């Protein structure tokens, strides 16, 4: 038995006792599927914002900051499929979920003409304390998937989070804005100069965290700024 056959045998053996289940319907995942079965992936409430003339989430940034593209993969609803997926991504020690969605979304963007729309991907950073607790940055893994499908580099050395803040989940819009003031900084303003920057995060709600990052990134004098997220809440 060669190494590949042995690995397949061991994976099949382990799956007898710890079967891979779909994050959506919790049914058995067919071979070749990662995290979501084909039916649940097909039923994802995709926004198709990259195809709409007036992207439905751009209004969160209008009059605040100029963006070239506002890209949201799927709608976020309470108790919906994307909420379940993001919960597993952030709290279930499954960073591969972010990479999987990034690859799929990046593939769609590539097919729809976005291959040359950006120069570099910058993930929303975590504070070192939160990164140590979680073990990974979910936004970075989403960006990694996008970077592979779009053949882009990722910059992890410029935008940093210097202030640890509590979760934004239960805060009002005004409270969220105040909560992220002075939270982010850039280390080297020349790193992103004249670059078309794609800032990525897991979820767009009020947009306060993204705006805080974007305002800091403007100090780098990029050619353009865009955002991409896995989920978006109206």
N, CA, C and O of each residue as an XYZ file, in Angstrom:
936
protein
N       0.850     -1.200      0.000
C       0.000      0.000      0.000
C       0.886      1.251      0.000
O       1.734      1.411      0.878
N       0.689      2.142     -0.992
C       1.504      3.345     -1.041
C       1.013      4.376     -0.022
O      -0.023      4.198      0.617
N       1.789      5.465      0.111
C       1.509      6.460      1.139
C       0.138      7.097      0.958
O      -0.579      7.323      1.932
N      -0.229      7.389     -0.297
C      -1.519      8.026     -0.556
C      -2.662      7.090     -0.208
O      -3.653      7.513      0.387
N      -2.533      5.812     -0.576
C      -3.579      4.836     -0.276
C      -3.719      4.655      1.227
O      -4.829      4.519      1.741
N      -2.581      4.655      1.936
C      -2.612      4.512      3.387
C      -3.317      5.696      4.029
O      -4.110      5.523      4.954
N      -3.032      6.891      3.547
C      -3.671      8.093      4.091
C      -5.176      8.058      3.867
O      -5.951      8.423      4.751
N      -5.586      7.616      2.675
C      -7.014      7.510      2.369
C      -7.681      6.481      3.258
O      -8.783      6.704      3.760
N      -7.006      5.341      3.455
C      -7.549      4.280      4.312
C      -7.730      4.783      5.740
O      -8.769      4.551      6.357
N      -6.718      5.472      6.263
C      -6.796      5.972      7.632
C      -7.901      7.011      7.776
O      -8.616      7.031      8.778
N      -8.038      7.879      6.769
C      -9.093      8.897      6.815
C     -10.470      8.249      6.805
O     -11.365      8.676      7.533
N     -10.641      7.213      5.978
C     -11.920      6.505      5.922
C     -12.198      5.788      7.238
O     -13.337      5.745      7.703
N     -11.148      5.224      7.834
C     -11.309      4.504      9.101
C     -11.735      5.459     10.214
O     -12.644      5.158     10.989
N     -11.072      6.613     10.285
C     -11.405      7.604     11.308
C     -12.829      8.116     11.129
O     -13.533      8.369     12.107
N     -13.250      8.268      9.867
C     -14.590      8.800      9.598
C     -15.697      7.857     10.053
O     -16.840      8.281     10.224
N     -15.366      6.579     10.252
C     -16.357      5.637     10.775
C     -16.766      6.018     12.190
O     -17.919      5.831     12.580
N     -15.826      6.550     12.956
C     -16.088      6.901     14.354
C     -16.331      8.395     14.534
O     -17.055      8.806     15.441
N     -15.726      9.207     13.669
C     -15.903     10.657     13.728
C     -16.272     11.159     12.332
O     -15.447     11.760     11.642
N     -17.506     10.911     11.925
C     -17.908     11.266     10.557
C     -17.876     12.773     10.323
O     -18.159     13.564     11.223
N     -17.526     13.151      9.103
C     -17.555     14.559      8.716
C     -18.988     14.962      8.408
O     -19.632     14.394      7.525
N     -19.475     15.944      9.141
C     -20.857     16.376      8.982
C     -20.920     17.770      8.374
O     -20.046     18.606      8.604
N     -21.956     18.000      7.607
C     -22.191     19.315      7.008
C     -22.514     20.328      8.109
O     -23.304     20.037      9.007
N     -21.915     21.496      8.042
C     -22.182     22.535      9.030
C     -23.601     23.067      8.931
O     -24.125     23.630      9.892
N     -24.223     22.890      7.776
C     -25.574     23.392      7.585
C     -26.642     22.423      8.049
O     -27.328     22.671      9.041
N     -26.783     21.314      7.329
C     -27.851     20.351      7.613
C     -27.426     19.269      8.592
O     -28.263     18.505      9.075
N     -26.120     19.195      8.892
C     -25.548     18.206      9.806
C     -25.664     16.781      9.285
O     -25.558     15.822     10.049
N     -25.884     16.648      7.979
C     -25.856     15.331      7.355
C     -24.431     14.944      7.012
O     -23.518     15.765      7.096
N     -24.243     13.688      6.624
C     -22.913     13.216      6.263
C     -22.402     13.949      5.024
O     -23.128     14.112      4.043
N     -21.166     14.380      5.080
C     -20.566     15.050      3.929
C     -20.106     14.020      2.911
O     -19.410     13.070      3.269
N     -20.479     14.187      1.658
C     -19.959     13.281      0.629
C     -18.477     13.533      0.409
O     -17.977     14.621      0.696
N     -17.788     12.546     -0.091
C     -16.363     12.706     -0.371
C     -16.151     13.863     -1.346
O     -16.898     14.031     -2.309
N     -15.129     14.641     -1.075
C     -14.822     15.774     -1.941
C     -15.458     17.070     -1.501
O     -15.166     18.123     -2.068
N     -16.340     17.018     -0.482
C     -16.981     18.231      0.021
C     -16.301     18.665      1.315
O     -15.980     17.838      2.169
N     -16.089     19.959      1.447
C     -15.472     20.513      2.642
C     -16.475     21.366      3.396
O     -16.933     22.389      2.888
N     -16.814     20.950      4.599
C     -17.616     21.718      5.543
C     -19.091     21.850      5.176
O     -19.944     21.775      6.060
N     -19.414     22.043      3.915
C     -20.805     22.167      3.484
C     -21.101     21.154      2.392
O     -20.295     20.953      1.483
N     -22.267     20.515      2.487
C     -22.664     19.591      1.428
C     -23.069     20.403      0.195
O     -23.339     21.598      0.317
N     -23.118     19.790     -0.971
C     -23.479     20.529     -2.191
C     -24.818     21.252     -2.084
O     -24.965     22.366     -2.589
N     -25.801     20.622     -1.426
C     -27.120     21.243     -1.323
C     -27.066     22.512     -0.478
O     -27.625     23.541     -0.858
N     -26.387     22.434      0.675
C     -26.302     23.613      1.545
C     -25.485     24.721      0.894
O     -25.811     25.901      1.025
N     -24.436     24.341      0.199
C     -23.652     25.374     -0.486
C     -24.485     26.040     -1.574
O     -24.396     27.252     -1.770
N     -25.284     25.263     -2.277
C     -26.153     25.821     -3.315
C     -27.184     26.773     -2.701
O     -27.566     27.770     -3.313
N     -27.627     26.448     -1.476
C     -28.669     27.241     -0.825
C     -28.134     28.427     -0.034
O     -28.909     29.139      0.604
N     -26.824     28.651     -0.065
C     -26.292     29.833      0.605
C     -26.959     31.092      0.043
O     -27.085     31.232     -1.173
N     -27.384     32.002      0.915
C     -28.059     33.228      0.441
C     -27.059     34.236     -0.114
O     -26.790     35.262      0.511
N     -26.517     33.944     -1.276
C     -25.484     34.800     -1.854
C     -26.058     36.165     -2.245
O     -27.220     36.279     -2.635
N     -25.228     37.182     -2.131
C     -25.685     38.545     -2.420
C     -25.459     38.946     -3.873
O     -26.209     39.756     -4.418
N     -24.427     38.383     -4.503
C     -24.038     38.756     -5.876
C     -23.767     40.257     -5.978
O     -24.040     40.872     -7.010
N     -23.229     40.846     -4.905
C     -22.974     42.288     -4.920
C     -22.004     42.695     -6.024
O     -22.055     43.825     -6.510
N     -21.122     41.780     -6.423
C     -20.152     42.142     -7.463
C     -20.796     42.243     -8.844
O     -20.153     42.674     -9.801
N     -22.076     41.841     -8.949
C     -22.774     41.911    -10.228
C     -23.816     43.026    -10.267
O     -24.341     43.342    -11.334
N     -24.119     43.621     -9.120
C     -25.170     44.624     -9.052
C     -24.612     46.007     -9.352
O     -23.490     46.331     -8.963
N     -25.406     46.825    -10.048
C     -24.970     48.181    -10.385
C     -24.843     49.043     -9.131
O     -23.937     49.872     -9.033
N     -25.742     48.850     -8.181
C     -25.687     49.588     -6.914
C     -25.603     48.562     -5.792
O     -26.638     48.113     -5.301
N     -24.398     48.179     -5.374
C     -24.240     47.168     -4.330
C     -25.014     47.544     -3.072
O     -24.939     48.673     -2.587
N     -25.755     46.570     -2.560
C     -26.684     46.863     -1.472
C     -26.028     47.169     -0.138
O     -26.697     47.661      0.771
N     -24.747     46.893      0.006
C     -24.067     47.184      1.268
C     -23.197     48.437      1.190
O     -22.608     48.850      2.189
N     -23.119     49.034      0.019
C     -22.287     50.233     -0.140
C     -22.825     51.395      0.682
O     -22.065     52.270      1.097
N     -24.121     51.409      0.917
C     -24.739     52.513      1.646
C     -24.149     52.682      3.045
O     -24.215     53.773      3.612
N     -23.575     51.621      3.606
C     -22.967     51.711      4.935
C     -21.718     52.590      4.923
O     -21.277     53.060      5.972
N     -21.154     52.811      3.742
C     -19.912     53.580      3.633
C     -20.093     54.906      2.900
O     -19.193     55.745      2.899
N     -21.262     55.095      2.273
C     -21.509     56.323      1.518
C     -21.377     57.550      2.418
O     -21.939     57.595      3.513
N     -20.633     58.537      1.946
C     -20.450     59.754      2.717
C     -19.436     59.628      3.835
O     -19.155     60.598      4.538
N     -18.881     58.423      4.002
C     -17.901     58.180      5.065
C     -16.514     57.968      4.487
O     -15.544     58.593      4.914
N     -16.436     57.074      3.508
C     -15.153     56.770      2.885
C     -15.395     56.251      1.469
O     -16.363     55.529      1.227
N     -14.536     56.609      0.553
C     -14.700     56.202     -0.845
C     -14.111     54.814     -1.058
O     -12.958     54.556     -0.711
N     -14.917     53.925     -1.632
C     -14.483     52.556     -1.894
C     -14.681     52.213     -3.365
O     -15.678     52.592     -3.980
N     -13.722     51.496     -3.908
C     -13.843     51.055     -5.299
C     -14.845     49.917     -5.419
O     -15.667     49.903     -6.335
N     -14.778     48.953     -4.485
C     -15.669     47.795     -4.522
C     -16.098     47.423     -3.106
O     -15.299     47.455     -2.170
N     -17.376     47.071     -2.968
C     -17.911     46.544     -1.713
C     -18.446     45.155     -2.019
O     -19.496     45.015     -2.646
N     -17.735     44.134     -1.582
C     -18.036     42.751     -1.949
C     -18.441     41.945     -0.721
O     -17.679     41.828      0.239
N     -19.634     41.400     -0.763
C     -20.148     40.577      0.338
C     -20.610     39.253     -0.245
O     -21.434     39.228     -1.159
N     -20.088     38.161      0.277
C     -20.380     36.849     -0.296
C     -21.829     36.420     -0.073
O     -22.492     35.988     -1.016
N     -22.332     36.531      1.158
C     -23.680     36.020      1.448
C     -24.364     36.855      2.521
O     -23.714     37.507      3.338
N     -25.691     36.819      2.500
C     -26.485     37.509      3.512
C     -26.361     36.806      4.859
O     -26.329     35.578      4.941
N     -26.290     37.621      5.912
C     -26.241     37.106      7.278
C     -27.604     37.314      7.921
O     -28.076     38.444      8.043
N     -28.230     36.219      8.330
C     -29.497     36.275      9.055
C     -29.331     35.570     10.391
O     -28.609     34.577     10.484
N     -29.990     36.074     11.424
C     -29.937     35.410     12.719
C     -30.491     33.997     12.593
O     -31.563     33.781     12.027
N     -29.744     33.042     13.130
C     -30.073     31.614     13.082
C     -30.037     31.069     11.654
O     -30.546     29.979     11.390
N     -29.441     31.822     10.744
C     -29.321     31.375      9.363
C     -28.047     30.588      9.130
O     -27.240     30.398     10.040
N     -27.878     30.135      7.900
C     -26.755     29.268      7.557
C     -25.413     29.974      7.716
O     -24.470     29.388      8.247
N     -25.312     31.215      7.267
C     -24.039     31.924      7.374
C     -23.679     32.180      8.832
O     -22.501     32.152      9.188
N     -24.670     32.426      9.678
C     -24.370     32.591     11.103
C     -23.765     31.315     11.678
O     -22.817     31.376     12.461
N     -24.307     30.160     11.294
C     -23.763     28.885     11.762
C     -22.340     28.683     11.252
O     -21.458     28.254     11.996
N     -22.130     28.993      9.991
C     -20.804     28.819      9.393
C     -19.776     29.718     10.083
O     -18.677     29.272     10.413
N     -20.137     30.981     10.299
C     -19.206     31.913     10.932
C     -18.943     31.546     12.386
O     -17.841     31.764     12.891
N     -19.935     30.996     13.056
C     -19.734     30.565     14.446
C     -18.691     29.454     14.507
O     -17.809     29.467     15.367
N     -18.796     28.496     13.593
C     -17.805     27.418     13.544
C     -16.432     27.961     13.153
O     -15.410     27.502     13.663
N     -16.411     28.930     12.256
C     -15.145     29.518     11.817
C     -14.439     30.229     12.967
O     -13.234     30.063     13.156
N     -15.188     31.021     13.736
C     -14.570     31.839     14.772
C     -14.340     31.092     16.078
O     -13.338     31.317     16.756
N     -15.268     30.204     16.432
C     -15.197     29.603     17.763
C     -15.032     28.086     17.757
O     -14.913     27.476     18.819
N     -15.024     27.475     16.582
C     -14.940     26.023     16.499
C     -13.579     25.495     16.105
O     -13.439     24.315     15.783
N     -12.564     26.361     16.127
C     -11.200     25.956     15.762
C     -11.167     25.314     14.378
O     -10.549     24.269     14.174
N     -11.845     25.961     13.435
C     -11.900     25.453     12.066
C     -11.548     26.567     11.071
O     -12.405     27.002     10.303
N     -10.304     27.023     11.083
C      -9.908     28.100     10.166
C     -10.046     27.729      8.701
O     -10.154     28.605      7.842
N     -10.042     26.424      8.408
C     -10.182     25.981      7.027
C     -11.492     26.410      6.391
O     -11.591     26.493      5.166
N     -12.505     26.685      7.218
C     -13.781     27.167      6.682
C     -13.568     28.487      5.941
O     -14.098     28.693      4.849
N     -12.788     29.371      6.551
C     -12.511     30.654      5.919
C     -11.789     30.495      4.596
O     -12.104     31.179      3.622
N     -10.817     29.588      4.562
C     -10.075     29.351      3.321
C     -10.988     28.776      2.246
O     -10.907     29.173      1.083
N     -11.858     27.843      2.630
C     -12.774     27.233      1.672
C     -13.690     28.283      1.038
O     -13.856     28.318     -0.181
N     -14.284     29.139      1.882
C     -15.175     30.169      1.355
C     -14.391     31.172      0.517
O     -14.870     31.623     -0.524
N     -13.193     31.519      0.966
C     -12.361     32.441      0.200
C     -12.029     31.901     -1.182
O     -12.067     32.638     -2.167
N     -11.701     30.606     -1.254
C     -11.397     30.001     -2.554
C     -12.617     30.032     -3.460
O     -12.512     30.374     -4.638
N     -13.767     29.677     -2.917
C     -14.992     29.642     -3.726
C     -15.388     31.048     -4.195
O     -15.705     31.261     -5.365
N     -15.361     31.990     -3.264
C     -15.742     33.359     -3.629
C     -14.723     33.955     -4.590
O     -15.081     34.643     -5.546
N     -13.459     33.685     -4.327
C     -12.418     34.168     -5.226
C     -12.579     33.610     -6.626
O     -12.328     34.303     -7.612
N     -13.002     32.346     -6.711
C     -13.250     31.743     -8.017
C     -14.369     32.447     -8.759
O     -14.281     32.663     -9.968
N     -15.431     32.808     -8.030
C     -16.540     33.530     -8.657
C     -16.091     34.919     -9.120
O     -16.442     35.364    -10.213
N     -15.317     35.587     -8.278
C     -14.821     36.916     -8.645
C     -13.906     36.837     -9.862
O     -13.959     37.692    -10.746
N     -13.072     35.809     -9.898
C     -12.164     35.619    -11.030
C     -12.955     35.453    -12.324
O     -12.632     36.062    -13.343
N     -13.994     34.623    -12.271
C     -14.801     34.368    -13.463
C     -15.552     35.613    -13.922
O     -15.870     35.750    -15.103
N     -15.836     36.518    -12.987
C     -16.601     37.718    -13.327
C     -15.723     38.946    -13.540
O     -16.199     40.079    -13.458
N     -14.438     38.716    -13.814
C     -13.584     39.811    -14.249
C     -12.845     40.583    -13.179
O     -12.350     41.679    -13.444
N     -12.756     40.036    -11.963
C     -12.075     40.747    -10.886
C     -10.621     40.317    -10.714
O      -9.973     40.707     -9.744
N     -10.109     39.526    -11.636
C      -8.745     39.000    -11.501
C      -7.710     40.115    -11.396
O      -6.724     39.977    -10.672
N      -7.922     41.210    -12.106
C      -6.952     42.298    -12.087
C      -7.422     43.530    -11.351
O      -6.911     44.626    -11.580
N      -8.404     43.360    -10.456
C      -8.995     44.518     -9.786
C      -8.223     44.965     -8.551
O      -8.400     46.089     -8.082
N      -7.363     44.090     -8.020
C      -6.658     44.395     -6.774
C      -5.179     44.031     -6.887
O      -4.778     43.222     -7.724
N      -4.391     44.648     -6.027
C      -2.959     44.346     -5.974
C      -2.583     43.544     -4.735
O      -1.653     42.738     -4.774
N      -3.293     43.760     -3.649
C      -2.906     43.128     -2.389
C      -4.124     42.985     -1.478
O      -5.047     43.798     -1.519
N      -4.108     41.942     -0.662
C      -5.166     41.683      0.316
C      -4.636     41.985      1.713
O      -3.533     41.573      2.074
N      -5.437     42.709      2.495
C      -5.088     43.014      3.884
C      -6.237     42.545      4.777
O      -7.338     43.085      4.672
N      -6.019     41.567      5.645
C      -7.082     41.132      6.545
C      -7.213     42.057      7.753
O      -6.223     42.618      8.222
N      -8.426     42.213      8.249
C      -8.620     42.940      9.505
C      -7.877     42.169     10.598
O      -8.143     40.983     10.798
N      -6.958     42.816     11.303
C      -6.135     42.084     12.274
C      -6.838     41.859     13.606
O      -7.783     42.567     13.955
N      -6.363     40.871     14.336
C      -6.783     40.646     15.714
C      -5.732     41.229     16.651
O      -4.557     41.326     16.297
N      -6.158     41.609     17.832
C      -5.198     42.002     18.862
C      -4.420     40.759     19.289
O      -4.992     39.669     19.331
N      -3.137     40.892     19.605
C      -2.338     39.724     20.003
C      -2.977     38.882     21.106
O      -2.828     37.660     21.111
N      -3.686     39.517     22.036
C      -4.342     38.765     23.106
C      -5.421     37.857     22.543
O      -5.502     36.685     22.909
N      -6.259     38.396     21.646
C      -7.327     37.592     21.043
C      -6.742     36.521     20.124
O      -7.251     35.401     20.065
N      -5.680     36.866     19.411
C      -5.036     35.901     18.520
C      -4.484     34.723     19.317
O      -4.570     33.580     18.870
N      -3.927     34.987     20.474
C      -3.397     33.917     21.323
C      -4.522     33.030     21.836
O      -4.371     31.811     21.910
N      -5.653     33.642     22.191
C      -6.798     32.879     22.693
C      -7.377     31.975     21.612
O      -7.659     30.804     21.864
N      -7.553     32.518     20.410
C      -8.210     31.779     19.328
C      -7.238     30.889     18.576
O      -7.613     29.814     18.109
N      -6.006     31.323     18.458
C      -5.002     30.539     17.754
C      -4.861     30.883     16.287
O      -3.929     30.414     15.633
N      -5.755     31.684     15.759
C      -5.710     32.077     14.346
C      -6.625     33.275     14.129
O      -7.499     33.567     14.945
N      -6.408     33.954     13.023
C      -7.248     35.077     12.618
C      -8.156     34.603     11.490
O      -7.682     34.306     10.394
N      -9.449     34.531     11.752
C     -10.395     33.999     10.766
C     -10.410     34.832      9.482
O     -10.590     34.287      8.393
N     -10.224     36.143      9.604
C     -10.208     37.007      8.420
C      -8.982     36.737      7.557
O      -9.042     36.817      6.330
N      -7.872     36.418      8.210
C      -6.654     36.085      7.469
C      -6.854     34.825      6.636
O      -6.366     34.744      5.508
N      -7.567     33.842      7.182
C      -7.790     32.599      6.440
C      -8.769     32.811      5.288
O      -8.630     32.185      4.237
N      -9.753     33.681      5.473
C     -10.630     34.053      4.359
C      -9.809     34.731      3.267
O      -9.969     34.436      2.082
N      -8.935     35.633      3.674
C      -8.064     36.307      2.715
C      -7.129     35.359      2.006
O      -6.829     35.539      0.826
N      -6.661     34.335      2.728
C      -5.770     33.350      2.122
C      -6.468     32.614      0.987
O      -5.882     32.389     -0.072
N      -7.736     32.238      1.218
C      -8.493     31.579      0.156
C      -8.684     32.476     -1.050
O      -8.527     32.039     -2.190
N      -9.026     33.736     -0.797
C      -9.176     34.698     -1.893
C      -7.867     34.873     -2.653
O      -7.851     34.920     -3.883
N      -6.773     34.969     -1.908
C      -5.475     35.219     -2.546
C      -5.088     34.087     -3.481
O      -4.467     34.320     -4.519
N      -5.448     32.873     -3.122
C      -5.098     31.726     -3.955
C      -5.923     31.695     -5.239
O      -5.411     31.343     -6.302
N      -7.185     32.061     -5.142
C      -8.033     32.049     -6.334
C      -7.751     33.230     -7.253
O      -7.898     33.126     -8.471
N      -7.348     34.351     -6.668
C      -7.126     35.567     -7.449
C      -5.647     35.839     -7.705
O      -5.292     36.848     -8.314
N      -4.787     34.932     -7.237
C      -3.328     35.073     -7.416
C      -2.827     36.416     -6.891
O      -2.119     37.146     -7.585
N      -3.208     36.726     -5.656
C      -2.811     37.977     -5.019
C      -1.933     37.700     -3.803
O      -2.010     36.630     -3.199
N      -1.111     38.665     -3.457
C      -0.319     38.559     -2.237
C      -1.139     39.087     -1.063
O      -2.103     39.832     -1.245
N      -0.737     38.688      0.143
C      -1.372     39.203      1.354
C      -0.348     39.989      2.156
O       0.805     39.577      2.286
N      -0.773     41.113      2.685
C       0.089     41.926      3.532
C      -0.391     41.792      4.974
O      -1.497     42.212      5.315
N       0.456     41.202      5.812
C       0.112     40.984      7.215
C       0.945     41.858      8.143
O       0.835     41.747      9.364
N       1.769     42.718      7.579
C       2.761     43.444      8.372
C       2.502     44.936      8.492
O       3.291     45.648      9.113
N       1.411     45.424      7.910
C       1.192     46.870      7.906
C       0.088     47.295      8.862
O       0.304     48.159      9.712
N      -1.082     46.704      8.734
C      -2.216     47.059      9.592
C      -2.198     46.200     10.857
O      -2.196     44.972     10.777
N      -2.186     46.844     12.013
C      -2.161     46.102     13.281
C      -3.242     46.636     14.218
O      -3.708     47.767     14.079
N      -3.624     45.801     15.163
C      -4.593     46.191     16.184
C      -3.835     46.415     17.485
O      -3.238     45.488     18.032
N      -3.863     47.638     17.973
C      -3.036     47.998     19.126
C      -3.827     48.083     20.425
O      -3.245     48.238     21.499
N      -5.147     47.981     20.333
C      -5.980     48.105     21.519
C      -6.980     46.961     21.549
O      -7.712     46.743     20.584
N      -7.009     46.234     22.655
C      -7.954     45.127     22.797
C      -9.301     45.673     23.259
O      -9.376     46.386     24.261
N     -10.358     45.342     22.533
C     -11.705     45.791     22.895
C     -12.618     44.584     23.010
O     -12.358     43.526     22.437
N     -13.689     44.764     23.761
C     -14.663     43.691     23.924
C     -15.416     43.462     22.624
O     -15.340     44.270     21.698
N     -16.141     42.355     22.564
C     -16.913     42.012     21.377
C     -17.891     43.129     21.020
O     -18.460     43.786     21.892
N     -18.068     43.325     19.716
C     -18.987     44.349     19.214
C     -20.417     43.837     19.089
O     -21.332     44.613     18.815
N     -20.615     42.543     19.288
C     -21.864     41.885     18.919
C     -23.102     42.561     19.482
O     -24.072     42.769     18.753
N     -23.092     42.909     20.759
C     -24.301     43.429     21.400
C     -24.305     44.951     21.536
O     -25.142     45.507     22.247
N     -23.402     45.606     20.880
C     -23.314     47.062     20.982
C     -24.190     47.756     19.937
O     -24.458     47.206     18.869
N     -24.631     48.972     20.264
C     -25.369     49.788     19.301
C     -24.395     50.327     18.264
O     -23.180     50.233     18.439
N     -24.932     50.895     17.177
C     -24.069     51.419     16.119
C     -23.146     52.508     16.654
O     -21.951     52.504     16.358
N     -23.686     53.442     17.440
C     -22.873     54.526     17.988
C     -21.806     53.979     18.923
O     -20.657     54.422     18.897
N     -22.194     53.014     19.748
C     -21.244     52.411     20.682
C     -20.133     51.679     19.945
O     -18.980     51.691     20.378
N     -20.481     51.039     18.827
C     -19.468     50.327     18.034
C     -18.448     51.303     17.461
O     -17.248     51.028     17.456
N     -18.932     52.440     16.981
C     -18.034     53.438     16.403
C     -17.050     53.942     17.457
O     -15.850     54.032     17.201
N     -17.565     54.270     18.646
C     -16.700     54.763     19.717
C     -15.741     53.677     20.201
O     -14.619     53.965     20.616
N     -16.198     52.431     20.143
C     -15.413     51.316     20.672
C     -14.163     51.024     19.848
O     -13.211     50.433     20.357
N     -14.158     51.436     18.569
C     -13.007     51.127     17.709
C     -12.134     52.351     17.421
O     -11.234     52.288     16.583
N     -12.393     53.450     18.103
C     -11.562     54.640     17.911
C     -10.154     54.386     18.439
O      -9.985     53.976     19.587
N      -9.151     54.626     17.610
C      -7.768     54.452     18.024
C      -7.327     53.019     18.202
O      -6.304     52.755     18.833
N      -8.096     52.082     17.646
C      -7.805     50.657     17.833
C      -6.755     50.155     16.844
O      -5.963     49.273     17.175
N      -6.746     50.714     15.628
C      -5.858     50.215     14.571
C      -4.782     51.244     14.217
O      -4.990     52.452     14.326
N      -3.627     50.727     13.792
C      -2.523     51.574     13.341
C      -1.817     50.907     12.171
O      -1.959     49.704     11.947
N      -1.049     51.709     11.423
C      -0.203     51.148     10.363
C       1.256     51.279     10.785
O       1.656     52.286     11.370
N       2.040     50.257     10.483
C       3.445     50.235     10.876
C       4.337     50.942      9.867
O       5.276     51.642     10.247
N       4.049     50.761      8.589
C       4.875     51.354      7.535
C       3.960     51.906      6.452
O       3.338     51.145      5.711
N       3.879     53.220      6.362
C       2.951     53.858      5.427
C       3.346     53.669      3.972
O       2.533     53.897      3.076
N       4.577     53.257      3.726
C       5.030     53.076      2.345
C       4.672     51.705      1.777
O       4.722     51.507      0.563
N       4.312     50.760      2.644
C       4.064     49.382      2.193
C       2.937     49.271      1.176
O       2.993     48.440      0.270
N       1.921     50.100      1.323
C       0.733     49.983      0.476
C       0.545     51.189     -0.441
O      -0.513     51.349     -1.049
N       1.548     52.017     -0.541
C       1.441     53.219     -1.363
C       1.159     52.858     -2.825
O       1.837     52.016     -3.414
N       0.145     53.513     -3.393
C      -0.251     53.335     -4.793
C      -0.713     51.908     -5.104
O      -0.694     51.488     -6.261
N      -1.124     51.166     -4.078
C      -1.633     49.810     -4.273
C      -3.166     49.811     -4.240
O      -3.783     50.632     -3.561
N      -3.757     48.892     -4.974
C      -5.215     48.697     -4.916
C      -5.468     47.658     -3.829
O      -5.270     46.459     -4.027
N      -5.908     48.150     -2.682
C      -5.983     47.337     -1.467
C      -7.380     46.751     -1.285
O      -8.381     47.462     -1.385
N      -7.435     45.446     -1.017
C      -8.688     44.768     -0.683
C      -8.630     44.380      0.787
O      -7.889     43.474      1.167
N      -9.412     45.064      1.610
C      -9.499     44.776      3.042
C     -10.550     43.696      3.259
O     -11.668     43.819      2.757
N     -10.214     42.636      3.999
C     -11.149     41.519      4.153
C     -11.461     41.268      5.626
O     -10.608     41.423      6.500
N     -12.708     40.876      5.871
C     -13.172     40.549      7.221
C     -14.217     39.451      7.114
O     -14.662     39.115      6.017
N     -14.606     38.895      8.248
C     -15.587     37.812      8.209
C     -17.018     38.324      8.076
O     -17.831     37.707      7.388
N     -17.340     39.456      8.732
C     -18.731     39.903      8.756
C     -18.835     41.420      8.687
O     -18.097     42.143      9.356
N     -19.766     41.883      7.865
C     -20.095     43.307      7.771
C     -21.439     43.532      8.452
O     -22.454     42.981      8.026
N     -21.448     44.346      9.517
C     -22.706     44.690     10.183
C     -22.925     46.198     10.019
O     -23.496     46.637      9.021
N     -22.475     46.987     10.995
C     -22.597     48.445     10.847
C     -21.489     49.016      9.973
O     -21.635     50.100      9.406
N     -20.390     48.294      9.864
C     -19.253     48.775      9.090
C     -18.245     49.549      9.916
O     -17.253     50.036      9.373
N     -18.475     49.677     11.227
C     -17.604     50.508     12.067
C     -16.174     49.987     12.129
O     -15.230     50.773     12.057
N     -16.001     48.678     12.262
C     -14.647     48.114     12.323
C     -13.919     48.318     11.006
O     -12.752     48.710     10.986
N     -14.609     48.052      9.909
C     -13.998     48.219      8.595
C     -13.638     49.677      8.331
O     -12.564     49.965      7.801
N     -14.522     50.593      8.695
C     -14.242     52.016      8.499
C     -13.021     52.436      9.312
O     -12.185     53.199      8.829
N     -12.918     51.942     10.541
C     -11.762     52.270     11.380
C     -10.469     51.810     10.717
O      -9.462     52.517     10.751
N     -10.499     50.625     10.115
C      -9.322     50.113      9.399
C      -9.044     50.930      8.145
O      -7.900     51.290      7.868
N     -10.093     51.218      7.394
C      -9.940     51.941      6.127
C      -9.384     53.343      6.337
O      -8.545     53.807      5.565
N      -9.853     54.013      7.381
C      -9.369     55.369      7.653
C      -7.881     55.368      7.969
O      -7.153     56.280      7.577
N      -7.434     54.335      8.681
C      -6.009     54.213      8.989
C      -5.222     53.872      7.725
O      -4.132     54.400      7.504
N      -5.781     52.987      6.897
C      -5.099     52.593      5.660
C      -4.947     53.758      4.690
O      -4.036     53.758      3.861
N      -5.822     54.743      4.782
C      -5.710     55.922      3.917
C      -4.389     56.658      4.127
O      -3.918     57.360      3.232
N      -3.798     56.499      5.298
C      -2.510     57.131      5.579
C      -1.412     56.589      4.663
O      -0.384     57.237      4.462
N      -1.640     55.390      4.109
C      -0.654     54.763      3.224
C      -0.738     55.291      1.796
O       0.092     54.946      0.955
N      -1.735     56.126      1.522
C      -1.954     56.683      0.183
C      -2.078     55.582     -0.875
O      -1.341     55.578     -1.862
N      -3.018     54.644     -0.664
C      -3.233     53.598     -1.670
C      -3.906     54.174     -2.905
O      -4.513     55.243     -2.850
N      -3.795     53.465     -4.015
C      -4.476     53.901     -5.229
C      -5.983     53.795     -5.043
O      -6.728     54.673     -5.477
N      -6.435     52.720     -4.398
C      -7.861     52.544     -4.123
C      -8.028     51.604     -2.941
O      -7.119     50.853     -2.585
N      -9.216     51.664     -2.339
C      -9.570     50.787     -1.230
C     -10.867     50.064     -1.566
O     -11.793     50.661     -2.115
N     -10.931     48.779     -1.236
C     -12.135     47.969     -1.409
C     -12.266     47.067     -0.192
O     -11.312     46.887      0.565
N     -13.456     46.504     -0.008
C     -13.643     45.553      1.096
C     -14.334     44.298      0.572
O     -15.077     44.338     -0.409
N     -14.070     43.183      1.252
C     -14.754     41.920      0.963
C     -14.995     41.207      2.282
O     -14.098     41.126      3.122
N     -16.205     40.689      2.468
C     -16.536     39.946      3.682
C     -17.280     38.665      3.321
O     -17.834     38.534      2.229
N     -17.279     37.728      4.257
C     -18.018     36.483      4.046
C     -19.511     36.740      4.167
O     -20.288     36.344      3.298
N     -19.915     37.408      5.253
C     -21.325     37.677      5.483
C     -21.605     39.157      5.589
O     -20.715     39.954      5.887
N     -22.856     39.519      5.342
C     -23.267     40.911      5.461
C     -24.667     40.985      6.034
O     -25.576     40.316      5.544
N     -24.850     41.803      7.082
C     -26.156     41.968      7.706
C     -26.731     43.317      7.312
O     -26.045     44.337      7.379
N     -27.971     43.320      6.909
C     -28.623     44.581      6.545
C     -28.997     45.333      7.804
O     -29.559     46.425      7.727
